[in-house]
Amino acid sequence: MRFLSIWKAVETNVPPTPEMMERMGQLIEEMTKSGELIATEGCLPSALGARVRKAGKKISVTDGPFTE
């Protein structure tokens, strides 16, 4: 099973503090050593995404996750 972890700032355009980065680094190291963490790549912008829907046997794909 795969999970996505997202850090969301309380204030816009405020990066994580050095302390938060240190804690995240420790968590990543611990989970990598235990074999639980297999990747830490980032996500692409939502504008590059697609929405896939299935209704019965019909599958439709539209550009981006949001309506035009």
Secondary structure, 3 states (H helix, E strand, C coil): CCCCCCCCCCCCCCCCCHHHHHHHHHHHHHHHHHCCCCCCCCCCCHHHCEEEEEECCEEEEEEECCCC
